[in-house]
């Protein structure tokens, strides 16, 4: 899996991965949550369509994992 390869390539440097999910994209939300991502509570308008919102997720890696 691509995430695992990234983590393995730079294990001491990669501590967090971020993703943005568009409101209403429940399938993407489920995928990210199954991978261990959690919602940060941060929201922003979609840059290309300011009437739509997206929400930020984070995957914490290593000893920080699960915090937040």
PyMOL Python script that loads the backbone (N, CA, C, O; Angstrom):
from pymol import cmd

cmd.read_pdbstr("""\
ATOM      1  N   UNK A   1       0.839  -1.168   0.000  1.00  0.00           N
ATOM      2  CA  UNK A   1       0.000   0.000   0.000  1.00  0.00           C
ATOM      3  C   UNK A   1       0.892   1.241   0.000  1.00  0.00           C
ATOM      4  O   UNK A   1       1.971   1.240   0.593  1.00  0.00           O
ATOM      5  N   UNK A   2       0.447   2.267  -0.649  1.00  0.00           N
ATOM      6  CA  UNK A   2       1.242   3.482  -0.814  1.00  0.00           C
ATOM      7  C   UNK A   2       1.570   4.161   0.524  1.00  0.00           C
ATOM      8  O   UNK A   2       2.696   4.618   0.720  1.00  0.00           O
ATOM      9  N   UNK A   3       0.611   4.231   1.435  1.00  0.00           N
ATOM     10  CA  UNK A   3       0.878   4.860   2.731  1.00  0.00           C
ATOM     11  C   UNK A   3       1.979   4.133   3.477  1.00  0.00           C
ATOM     12  O   UNK A   3       2.861   4.766   4.057  1.00  0.00           O
ATOM     13  N   UNK A   4       1.936   2.824   3.466  1.00  0.00           N
ATOM     14  CA  UNK A   4       2.947   2.029   4.159  1.00  0.00           C
ATOM     15  C   UNK A   4       4.327   2.268   3.562  1.00  0.00           C
ATOM     16  O   UNK A   4       5.307   2.377   4.299  1.00  0.00           O
ATOM     17  N   UNK A   5       4.416   2.351   2.246  1.00  0.00           N
ATOM     18  CA  UNK A   5       5.708   2.596   1.588  1.00  0.00           C
ATOM     19  C   UNK A   5       6.263   3.957   1.981  1.00  0.00           C
ATOM     20  O   UNK A   5       7.462   4.086   2.225  1.00  0.00           O
ATOM     21  N   UNK A   6       5.409   4.971   2.045  1.00  0.00           N
ATOM     22  CA  UNK A   6       5.853   6.296   2.445  1.00  0.00           C
ATOM     23  C   UNK A   6       6.388   6.275   3.868  1.00  0.00           C
ATOM     24  O   UNK A   6       7.441   6.848   4.146  1.00  0.00           O
ATOM     25  N   UNK A   7       5.680   5.629   4.754  1.00  0.00           N
ATOM     26  CA  UNK A   7       6.090   5.541   6.150  1.00  0.00           C
ATOM     27  C   UNK A   7       7.408   4.784   6.277  1.00  0.00           C
ATOM     28  O   UNK A   7       8.281   5.186   7.047  1.00  0.00           O
ATOM     29  N   UNK A   8       7.557   3.705   5.538  1.00  0.00           N
ATOM     30  CA  UNK A   8       8.785   2.906   5.584  1.00  0.00           C
ATOM     31  C   UNK A   8       9.965   3.668   5.002  1.00  0.00           C
ATOM     32  O   UNK A   8      11.094   3.512   5.466  1.00  0.00           O
ATOM     33  N   UNK A   9       9.713   4.494   3.985  1.00  0.00           N
ATOM     34  CA  UNK A   9      10.796   5.223   3.308  1.00  0.00           C
ATOM     35  C   UNK A   9      11.422   6.282   4.212  1.00  0.00           C
ATOM     36  O   UNK A   9      12.637   6.475   4.184  1.00  0.00           O
ATOM     37  N   UNK A  10      10.622   6.958   5.001  1.00  0.00           N
ATOM     38  CA  UNK A  10      11.101   8.020   5.884  1.00  0.00           C
ATOM     39  C   UNK A  10      10.537   7.830   7.299  1.00  0.00           C
ATOM     40  O   UNK A  10       9.801   8.692   7.780  1.00  0.00           O
ATOM     41  N   UNK A  11      10.865   6.726   7.971  1.00  0.00           N
ATOM     42  CA  UNK A  11      10.215   6.418   9.250  1.00  0.00           C
ATOM     43  C   UNK A  11      10.456   7.449  10.348  1.00  0.00           C
ATOM     44  O   UNK A  11       9.599   7.621  11.215  1.00  0.00           O
ATOM     45  N   UNK A  12      11.585   8.134  10.340  1.00  0.00           N
ATOM     46  CA  UNK A  12      11.868   9.113  11.383  1.00  0.00           C
ATOM     47  C   UNK A  12      11.374  10.507  11.030  1.00  0.00           C
ATOM     48  O   UNK A  12      11.314  11.383  11.893  1.00  0.00           O
ATOM     49  N   UNK A  13      11.023  10.715   9.776  1.00  0.00           N
ATOM     50  CA  UNK A  13      10.620  12.047   9.343  1.00  0.00           C
ATOM     51  C   UNK A  13       9.116  12.186   9.157  1.00  0.00           C
ATOM     52  O   UNK A  13       8.571  13.279   9.313  1.00  0.00           O
ATOM     53  N   UNK A  14       8.447  11.102   8.828  1.00  0.00           N
ATOM     54  CA  UNK A  14       7.009  11.168   8.601  1.00  0.00           C
ATOM     55  C   UNK A  14       6.309  10.880   9.921  1.00  0.00           C
ATOM     56  O   UNK A  14       6.328   9.753  10.415  1.00  0.00           O
ATOM     57  N   UNK A  15       5.688  11.917  10.489  1.00  0.00           N
ATOM     58  CA  UNK A  15       4.989  11.741  11.762  1.00  0.00           C
ATOM     59  C   UNK A  15       3.484  11.908  11.605  1.00  0.00           C
ATOM     60  O   UNK A  15       2.712  11.409  12.424  1.00  0.00           O
ATOM     61  N   UNK A  16       3.066  12.607  10.556  1.00  0.00           N
ATOM     62  CA  UNK A  16       1.639  12.813  10.310  1.00  0.00           C
ATOM     63  C   UNK A  16       1.381  12.864   8.813  1.00  0.00           C
ATOM     64  O   UNK A  16       2.191  13.377   8.040  1.00  0.00           O
ATOM     65  N   UNK A  17       0.238  12.321   8.424  1.00  0.00           N
ATOM     66  CA  UNK A  17      -0.237  12.440   7.046  1.00  0.00           C
ATOM     67  C   UNK A  17      -1.605  13.107   7.101  1.00  0.00           C
ATOM     68  O   UNK A  17      -2.401  12.831   7.997  1.00  0.00           O
ATOM     69  N   UNK A  18      -1.875  13.987   6.139  1.00  0.00           N
ATOM     70  CA  UNK A  18      -3.139  14.711   6.111  1.00  0.00           C
ATOM     71  C   UNK A  18      -3.902  14.429   4.828  1.00  0.00           C
ATOM     72  O   UNK A  18      -3.318  14.143   3.783  1.00  0.00           O
ATOM     73  N   UNK A  19      -5.205  14.515   4.936  1.00  0.00           N
ATOM     74  CA  UNK A  19      -6.080  14.371   3.773  1.00  0.00           C
ATOM     75  C   UNK A  19      -7.270  15.311   3.970  1.00  0.00           C
ATOM     76  O   UNK A  19      -7.671  15.596   5.098  1.00  0.00           O
ATOM     77  N   UNK A  20      -7.817  15.779   2.871  1.00  0.00           N
ATOM     78  CA  UNK A  20      -9.034  16.592   2.893  1.00  0.00           C
ATOM     79  C   UNK A  20     -10.129  15.795   2.217  1.00  0.00           C
ATOM     80  O   UNK A  20      -9.909  15.203   1.161  1.00  0.00           O
ATOM     81  N   UNK A  21     -11.315  15.776   2.823  1.00  0.00           N
ATOM     82  CA  UNK A  21     -12.452  15.034   2.265  1.00  0.00           C
ATOM     83  C   UNK A  21     -13.615  16.001   2.080  1.00  0.00           C
ATOM     84  O   UNK A  21     -13.973  16.753   2.987  1.00  0.00           O
ATOM     85  N   UNK A  22     -14.186  15.963   0.901  1.00  0.00           N
ATOM     86  CA  UNK A  22     -15.310  16.814   0.556  1.00  0.00           C
ATOM     87  C   UNK A  22     -16.561  16.367   1.291  1.00  0.00           C
ATOM     88  O   UNK A  22     -16.841  15.172   1.374  1.00  0.00           O
ATOM     89  N   UNK A  23     -17.321  17.326   1.827  1.00  0.00           N
ATOM     90  CA  UNK A  23     -18.600  17.002   2.460  1.00  0.00           C
ATOM     91  C   UNK A  23     -19.441  16.154   1.510  1.00  0.00           C
ATOM     92  O   UNK A  23     -19.529  16.447   0.317  1.00  0.00           O
ATOM     93  N   UNK A  24     -20.043  15.125   2.035  1.00  0.00           N
ATOM     94  CA  UNK A  24     -20.887  14.244   1.236  1.00  0.00           C
ATOM     95  C   UNK A  24     -20.154  13.061   0.634  1.00  0.00           C
ATOM     96  O   UNK A  24     -20.790  12.159   0.089  1.00  0.00           O
ATOM     97  N   UNK A  25     -18.827  13.041   0.718  1.00  0.00           N
ATOM     98  CA  UNK A  25     -18.057  11.925   0.166  1.00  0.00           C
ATOM     99  C   UNK A  25     -17.874  10.866   1.253  1.00  0.00           C
ATOM    100  O   UNK A  25     -16.773  10.652   1.761  1.00  0.00           O
ATOM    101  N   UNK A  26     -18.980  10.214   1.590  1.00  0.00           N
ATOM    102  CA  UNK A  26     -18.974   9.244   2.681  1.00  0.00           C
ATOM    103  C   UNK A  26     -18.082   8.042   2.410  1.00  0.00           C
ATOM    104  O   UNK A  26     -17.507   7.482   3.343  1.00  0.00           O
ATOM    105  N   UNK A  27     -17.956   7.640   1.164  1.00  0.00           N
ATOM    106  CA  UNK A  27     -17.093   6.499   0.829  1.00  0.00           C
ATOM    107  C   UNK A  27     -15.637   6.830   1.167  1.00  0.00           C
ATOM    108  O   UNK A  27     -14.934   5.998   1.743  1.00  0.00           O
ATOM    109  N   UNK A  28     -15.183   8.020   0.819  1.00  0.00           N
ATOM    110  CA  UNK A  28     -13.806   8.418   1.125  1.00  0.00           C
ATOM    111  C   UNK A  28     -13.606   8.516   2.634  1.00  0.00           C
ATOM    112  O   UNK A  28     -12.565   8.112   3.151  1.00  0.00           O
ATOM    113  N   UNK A  29     -14.601   9.052   3.341  1.00  0.00           N
ATOM    114  CA  UNK A  29     -14.512   9.149   4.797  1.00  0.00           C
ATOM    115  C   UNK A  29     -14.291   7.767   5.411  1.00  0.00           C
ATOM    116  O   UNK A  29     -13.433   7.598   6.278  1.00  0.00           O
ATOM    117  N   UNK A  30     -15.055   6.797   4.966  1.00  0.00           N
ATOM    118  CA  UNK A  30     -14.940   5.435   5.513  1.00  0.00           C
ATOM    119  C   UNK A  30     -13.565   4.834   5.218  1.00  0.00           C
ATOM    120  O   UNK A  30     -12.966   4.190   6.079  1.00  0.00           O
ATOM    121  N   UNK A  31     -13.072   5.045   4.010  1.00  0.00           N
ATOM    122  CA  UNK A  31     -11.753   4.508   3.653  1.00  0.00           C
ATOM    123  C   UNK A  31     -10.682   5.100   4.553  1.00  0.00           C
ATOM    124  O   UNK A  31      -9.879   4.370   5.135  1.00  0.00           O
ATOM    125  N   UNK A  32     -10.670   6.416   4.666  1.00  0.00           N
ATOM    126  CA  UNK A  32      -9.650   7.059   5.505  1.00  0.00           C
ATOM    127  C   UNK A  32      -9.775   6.621   6.960  1.00  0.00           C
ATOM    128  O   UNK A  32      -8.762   6.376   7.615  1.00  0.00           O
ATOM    129  N   UNK A  33     -10.983   6.519   7.471  1.00  0.00           N
ATOM    130  CA  UNK A  33     -11.158   6.093   8.857  1.00  0.00           C
ATOM    131  C   UNK A  33     -10.682   4.656   9.062  1.00  0.00           C
ATOM    132  O   UNK A  33     -10.095   4.344  10.098  1.00  0.00           O
ATOM    133  N   UNK A  34     -10.926   3.784   8.095  1.00  0.00           N
ATOM    134  CA  UNK A  34     -10.422   2.400   8.213  1.00  0.00           C
ATOM    135  C   UNK A  34      -8.901   2.361   8.230  1.00  0.00           C
ATOM    136  O   UNK A  34      -8.306   1.466   8.832  1.00  0.00           O
ATOM    137  N   UNK A  35      -8.268   3.331   7.571  1.00  0.00           N
ATOM    138  CA  UNK A  35      -6.807   3.395   7.555  1.00  0.00           C
ATOM    139  C   UNK A  35      -6.238   4.019   8.833  1.00  0.00           C
ATOM    140  O   UNK A  35      -5.023   4.033   9.034  1.00  0.00           O
ATOM    141  N   UNK A  36      -7.119   4.531   9.692  1.00  0.00           N
ATOM    142  CA  UNK A  36      -6.669   5.104  10.953  1.00  0.00           C
ATOM    143  C   UNK A  36      -6.693   6.618  11.021  1.00  0.00           C
ATOM    144  O   UNK A  36      -6.321   7.191  12.045  1.00  0.00           O
ATOM    145  N   UNK A  37      -7.124   7.282   9.951  1.00  0.00           N
ATOM    146  CA  UNK A  37      -7.228   8.737   9.967  1.00  0.00           C
ATOM    147  C   UNK A  37      -8.359   9.150  10.904  1.00  0.00           C
ATOM    148  O   UNK A  37      -9.354   8.438  11.042  1.00  0.00           O
ATOM    149  N   UNK A  38      -8.197  10.310  11.545  1.00  0.00           N
ATOM    150  CA  UNK A  38      -9.239  10.895  12.384  1.00  0.00           C
ATOM    151  C   UNK A  38      -9.474  12.333  11.941  1.00  0.00           C
ATOM    152  O   UNK A  38      -8.581  12.982  11.396  1.00  0.00           O
ATOM    153  N   UNK A  39     -10.674  12.815  12.180  1.00  0.00           N
ATOM    154  CA  UNK A  39     -11.011  14.172  11.790  1.00  0.00           C
ATOM    155  C   UNK A  39     -10.400  15.164  12.765  1.00  0.00           C
ATOM    156  O   UNK A  39     -10.402  14.941  13.976  1.00  0.00           O
ATOM    157  N   UNK A  40      -9.875  16.265  12.226  1.00  0.00           N
ATOM    158  CA  UNK A  40      -9.228  17.289  13.052  1.00  0.00           C
ATOM    159  C   UNK A  40     -10.219  18.354  13.511  1.00  0.00           C
ATOM    160  O   UNK A  40      -9.925  19.111  14.436  1.00  0.00           O
ATOM    161  N   UNK A  41     -11.374  18.421  12.883  1.00  0.00           N
ATOM    162  CA  UNK A  41     -12.330  19.480  13.169  1.00  0.00           C
ATOM    163  C   UNK A  41     -12.121  20.706  12.291  1.00  0.00           C
ATOM    164  O   UNK A  41     -12.927  21.636  12.307  1.00  0.00           O
ATOM    165  N   UNK A  42     -11.035  20.700  11.527  1.00  0.00           N
ATOM    166  CA  UNK A  42     -10.743  21.823  10.630  1.00  0.00           C
ATOM    167  C   UNK A  42     -11.547  21.675   9.341  1.00  0.00           C
ATOM    168  O   UNK A  42     -11.561  20.616   8.714  1.00  0.00           O
ATOM    169  N   UNK A  43     -12.211  22.754   8.965  1.00  0.00           N
ATOM    170  CA  UNK A  43     -13.017  22.766   7.740  1.00  0.00           C
ATOM    171  C   UNK A  43     -12.639  23.996   6.922  1.00  0.00           C
ATOM    172  O   UNK A  43     -12.200  25.010   7.465  1.00  0.00           O
ATOM    173  N   UNK A  44     -12.816  23.889   5.614  1.00  0.00           N
ATOM    174  CA  UNK A  44     -12.548  25.030   4.742  1.00  0.00           C
ATOM    175  C   UNK A  44     -13.394  24.911   3.484  1.00  0.00           C
ATOM    176  O   UNK A  44     -13.819  23.817   3.112  1.00  0.00           O
ATOM    177  N   UNK A  45     -13.637  26.046   2.830  1.00  0.00           N
ATOM    178  CA  UNK A  45     -14.334  25.989   1.547  1.00  0.00           C
ATOM    179  C   UNK A  45     -13.436  25.305   0.508  1.00  0.00           C
ATOM    180  O   UNK A  45     -12.216  25.463   0.537  1.00  0.00           O
ATOM    181  N   UNK A  46     -14.029  24.567  -0.381  1.00  0.00           N
ATOM    182  CA  UNK A  46     -13.288  23.952  -1.478  1.00  0.00           C
ATOM    183  C   UNK A  46     -12.751  25.078  -2.361  1.00  0.00           C
ATOM    184  O   UNK A  46     -13.537  25.898  -2.834  1.00  0.00           O
ATOM    185  N   UNK A  47     -11.441  25.146  -2.597  1.00  0.00           N
ATOM    186  CA  UNK A  47     -10.868  26.266  -3.351  1.00  0.00           C
ATOM    187  C   UNK A  47     -11.502  26.494  -4.727  1.00  0.00           C
ATOM    188  O   UNK A  47     -11.654  27.637  -5.160  1.00  0.00           O
ATOM    189  N   UNK A  48     -11.865  25.424  -5.400  1.00  0.00           N
ATOM    190  CA  UNK A  48     -12.431  25.570  -6.748  1.00  0.00           C
ATOM    191  C   UNK A  48     -13.935  25.768  -6.749  1.00  0.00           C
ATOM    192  O   UNK A  48     -14.525  26.057  -7.790  1.00  0.00           O
ATOM    193  N   UNK A  49     -14.565  25.613  -5.582  1.00  0.00           N
ATOM    194  CA  UNK A  49     -16.013  25.763  -5.467  1.00  0.00           C
ATOM    195  C   UNK A  49     -16.340  26.200  -4.040  1.00  0.00           C
ATOM    196  O   UNK A  49     -16.738  25.372  -3.220  1.00  0.00           O
ATOM    197  N   UNK A  50     -16.175  27.498  -3.730  1.00  0.00           N
ATOM    198  CA  UNK A  50     -16.298  27.979  -2.357  1.00  0.00           C
ATOM    199  C   UNK A  50     -17.637  27.689  -1.672  1.00  0.00           C
ATOM    200  O   UNK A  50     -17.729  27.802  -0.450  1.00  0.00           O
ATOM    201  N   UNK A  51     -18.657  27.323  -2.415  1.00  0.00           N
ATOM    202  CA  UNK A  51     -19.933  26.967  -1.810  1.00  0.00           C
ATOM    203  C   UNK A  51     -19.939  25.583  -1.192  1.00  0.00           C
ATOM    204  O   UNK A  51     -20.888  25.215  -0.501  1.00  0.00           O
ATOM    205  N   UNK A  52     -18.890  24.814  -1.434  1.00  0.00           N
ATOM    206  CA  UNK A  52     -18.773  23.457  -0.882  1.00  0.00           C
ATOM    207  C   UNK A  52     -17.667  23.439   0.159  1.00  0.00           C
ATOM    208  O   UNK A  52     -16.712  24.213   0.080  1.00  0.00           O
ATOM    209  N   UNK A  53     -17.803  22.554   1.131  1.00  0.00           N
ATOM    210  CA  UNK A  53     -16.839  22.484   2.223  1.00  0.00           C
ATOM    211  C   UNK A  53     -16.097  21.147   2.216  1.00  0.00           C
ATOM    212  O   UNK A  53     -16.605  20.131   1.740  1.00  0.00           O
ATOM    213  N   UNK A  54     -14.884  21.183   2.756  1.00  0.00           N
ATOM    214  CA  UNK A  54     -14.105  19.968   2.941  1.00  0.00           C
ATOM    215  C   UNK A  54     -13.560  19.962   4.364  1.00  0.00           C
ATOM    216  O   UNK A  54     -13.400  21.006   4.995  1.00  0.00           O
ATOM    217  N   UNK A  55     -13.278  18.748   4.852  1.00  0.00           N
ATOM    218  CA  UNK A  55     -12.820  18.575   6.222  1.00  0.00           C
ATOM    219  C   UNK A  55     -11.479  17.859   6.234  1.00  0.00           C
ATOM    220  O   UNK A  55     -11.246  16.947   5.441  1.00  0.00           O
ATOM    221  N   UNK A  56     -10.604  18.272   7.131  1.00  0.00           N
ATOM    222  CA  UNK A  56      -9.247  17.732   7.215  1.00  0.00           C
ATOM    223  C   UNK A  56      -9.194  16.527   8.146  1.00  0.00           C
ATOM    224  O   UNK A  56      -9.821  16.509   9.205  1.00  0.00           O
ATOM    225  N   UNK A  57      -8.428  15.517   7.725  1.00  0.00           N
ATOM    226  CA  UNK A  57      -8.164  14.330   8.533  1.00  0.00           C
ATOM    227  C   UNK A  57      -6.667  14.201   8.740  1.00  0.00           C
ATOM    228  O   UNK A  57      -5.874  14.720   7.954  1.00  0.00           O
ATOM    229  N   UNK A  58      -6.285  13.506   9.800  1.00  0.00           N
ATOM    230  CA  UNK A  58      -4.871  13.289  10.084  1.00  0.00           C
ATOM    231  C   UNK A  58      -4.663  11.829  10.477  1.00  0.00           C
ATOM    232  O   UNK A  58      -5.499  11.213  11.136  1.00  0.00           O
ATOM    233  N   UNK A  59      -3.523  11.301  10.051  1.00  0.00           N
ATOM    234  CA  UNK A  59      -3.063   9.988  10.499  1.00  0.00           C
ATOM    235  C   UNK A  59      -1.751  10.238  11.218  1.00  0.00           C
ATOM    236  O   UNK A  59      -0.770  10.654  10.602  1.00  0.00           O
ATOM    237  N   UNK A  60      -1.730   9.986  12.516  1.00  0.00           N
ATOM    238  CA  UNK A  60      -0.510  10.157  13.301  1.00  0.00           C
ATOM    239  C   UNK A  60       0.247   8.840  13.307  1.00  0.00           C
ATOM    240  O   UNK A  60      -0.330   7.765  13.471  1.00  0.00           O
ATOM    241  N   UNK A  61       1.557   8.958  13.123  1.00  0.00           N
ATOM    242  CA  UNK A  61       2.398   7.772  12.952  1.00  0.00           C
ATOM    243  C   UNK A  61       3.386   7.687  14.107  1.00  0.00           C
ATOM    244  O   UNK A  61       3.881   8.708  14.584  1.00  0.00           O
ATOM    245  N   UNK A  62       3.666   6.493  14.545  1.00  0.00           N
ATOM    246  CA  UNK A  62       4.651   6.291  15.608  1.00  0.00           C
ATOM    247  C   UNK A  62       4.066   6.555  16.977  1.00  0.00           C
ATOM    248  O   UNK A  62       2.899   6.255  17.228  1.00  0.00           O
ATOM    249  N   UNK A  63       4.879   7.121  17.873  1.00  0.00           N
ATOM    250  CA  UNK A  63       4.466   7.286  19.269  1.00  0.00           C
ATOM    251  C   UNK A  63       3.340   8.297  19.425  1.00  0.00           C
ATOM    252  O   UNK A  63       2.621   8.259  20.423  1.00  0.00           O
ATOM    253  N   UNK A  64       3.170   9.196  18.470  1.00  0.00           N
ATOM    254  CA  UNK A  64       2.101  10.195  18.552  1.00  0.00           C
ATOM    255  C   UNK A  64       0.768   9.668  18.059  1.00  0.00           C
ATOM    256  O   UNK A  64      -0.246  10.355  18.181  1.00  0.00           O
ATOM    257  N   UNK A  65       0.745   8.484  17.516  1.00  0.00           N
ATOM    258  CA  UNK A  65      -0.463   7.952  16.898  1.00  0.00           C
ATOM    259  C   UNK A  65      -1.607   7.874  17.909  1.00  0.00           C
ATOM    260  O   UNK A  65      -1.436   7.427  19.043  1.00  0.00           O
ATOM    261  N   UNK A  66      -2.774   8.324  17.458  1.00  0.00           N
ATOM    262  CA  UNK A  66      -3.967   8.249  18.278  1.00  0.00           C
ATOM    263  C   UNK A  66      -4.226   9.492  19.098  1.00  0.00           C
ATOM    264  O   UNK A  66      -5.319   9.645  19.645  1.00  0.00           O
ATOM    265  N   UNK A  67      -3.266  10.378  19.201  1.00  0.00           N
ATOM    266  CA  UNK A  67      -3.498  11.618  19.942  1.00  0.00           C
ATOM    267  C   UNK A  67      -4.260  12.593  19.072  1.00  0.00           C
ATOM    268  O   UNK A  67      -4.142  12.576  17.847  1.00  0.00           O
ATOM    269  N   UNK A  68      -5.059  13.459  19.728  1.00  0.00           N
ATOM    270  CA  UNK A  68      -5.719  14.516  18.983  1.00  0.00           C
ATOM    271  C   UNK A  68      -7.098  14.263  18.826  1.00  0.00           C
ATOM    272  O   UNK A  68      -7.807  15.063  18.217  1.00  0.00           O
TER     273      UNK A  68
END
""", "prot")
cmd.dss("prot")
cmd.show_as("cartoon", "prot")
cmd.util.cbc("prot")
cmd.orient("prot")
